[in-house]
Amino acid sequence: MYKTTIGLEIHAELSTNSKLFCGCKNDPNEKEPNSLVCPVCMGYPGAMPYIQKEAMGKVLKIGSAVSGEFADFTEFDRKHYFYPDIPKGYQISQHKHPLISGGKIFDIEIERIHLEEDTAKNIHTETGESLIDYNRSGVPLMELVTKPVIRTGEDAVTFVEELQLILRMLDVSMARMEWGEMRVEVNISISKNENFGDKVEIKNLNSTKVVKKAIEYEVKRQEEVLENGGIVSQETRGWNENKQKTESQRKKESSHEYRYFPDPDIPKFKLSLIEEFDQKNIKKELPKLPKDIRADFKQNYKLKETDVEILLHNQNLLNLFCDVLSEQSFKKEDAQTLANFLTSDSISLIDKFQDFFYTNITKDVLAGVVSMFTDNKISSRGAKDILAHIAEFGGSPSSVAEEKSLYQQSDKKSIDKLAKEIIEENPTVIEQIKNGNESVIQFLVGKGMQKSKGSTNPQLLKNALKSNIK
């Protein structure tokens, strides 16, 4: 039985105003090629870089969120290798003195977090041309390296998703993998003892689904190589989506092959002397993190775990949920009802109306719909109809309920009359109930709600049906 050892290297583009070592606008998704460039990010000889402290502050914020240790002394290094998207022939990164050491997400330990510049973007055309867009060159990149302590693809994905949430909640990166704003590299080795096997790196994985697939494929491939008497080569591989397999790209470099040395053009930093980089102050200013929100929602509001995760993974929905909770008139015990509306009905409305949804569905609208529902003034069907109408046309919950006759009918005589009509129209179902299959009464309730267009109190209708059937 082989033991799998996995380590992750995760890059995330930081959301700063300018690039890391120059004043060019930081917008790697700019469509006009080479429009956000200068001599520094183009790598012109003699162009002098200067550090933008905004990016350093964001990395320190990340380090604080994962309980890492701030460096007192830090510096930037030149990492030498030749590739068309590295115009200088080296990348400015950090080697011996990263900004952050240690830390943890869940039970997975972090080795280091450092800051470096992103490379330019290679574009290969259908006609065989290779072009380079330097808009991305010099964009600040956070690189987080875990310790080799991960055992499965599922655990790797869990780590990546949690880091993605943390980056978004800290407002340091959008971390959209599909846009290339967050990229994952996986190091995998297998062995039958406590020693590490030969390490294989899989580069530039752009979704959590691919991370899991690549790990599972590579573990299986290495097992087959060893079982057939072969040797696993220490190399860099890539994921071929069409073939659903990893493929060899090049021999894996060792750190000494990059010929690291401190960049002479960038000053050294002693963080304890820089007021805005004080670790205690940064810690105090952190927003609520995913682990804190989970604990709060489960303990204080008794939310279902699935609803908590949906809210966590949709920042706009989460903000709306928290805004409604903060209303003094909102009842704490109604939090799960609010979550139900947001995590089910609202998702389809957001897909349909996009950001327009958040313009019309305000905290006051949501609080009003939840209050009307919990007070039995409207049914769940009525609540959905009200939200759908307001999302498209605006308005208040009470006015829409009035206009569309969605207020629940609680008059006993009217409900009793409706129950008798439903019984007369469904003799087969009534016979089933009399024969002991009482669960089908819910079918009759549905028929009644349909007939009254959602305006009848379902519980009162159910009671009336039972009474009349007896």
Secondary structure, DSSP 8 states (H G I E B T S, - for coil): --EEEEEEEEEEE---SB-SSSSSB--TT-SSTT-S--HHHHT-TT------HHHHHHHHHHHHHTT-EE-SEE--EEEE---TT-TTSEEEE-SSS-SEE--EETTEEEEEEEEEE---EEEE-TTS-EEEEGGGTT-EEEEEEE-S-B-SHHHHHHHHHHHHHHHHHTTS----GGGTSEEEEEEEEEESSSS----EEEEEE-SHHHHHHHHHHHHHHHHHHHHTT-----EEEEEETTTTEEEEEEE---GGGG--EE-TTS--EEGGG-GGG-HHHHHHT----HHHHHHHHHHHH---HHHHHHHHT-HHHHHHHHHHHT-TTS-GGGHHHHHHIIIIIHHHHHHHHTTHHHHHS-HHHHHHHHHHHHTTSS-HHHHHHHHHHHHHH---HHHHHHHTT-S-B--HHHHHHHHHHHHHH-HHHHHHHHTT-GGGHHHHHHHHHHHTTT-B-HHHHHHHHHHHH-
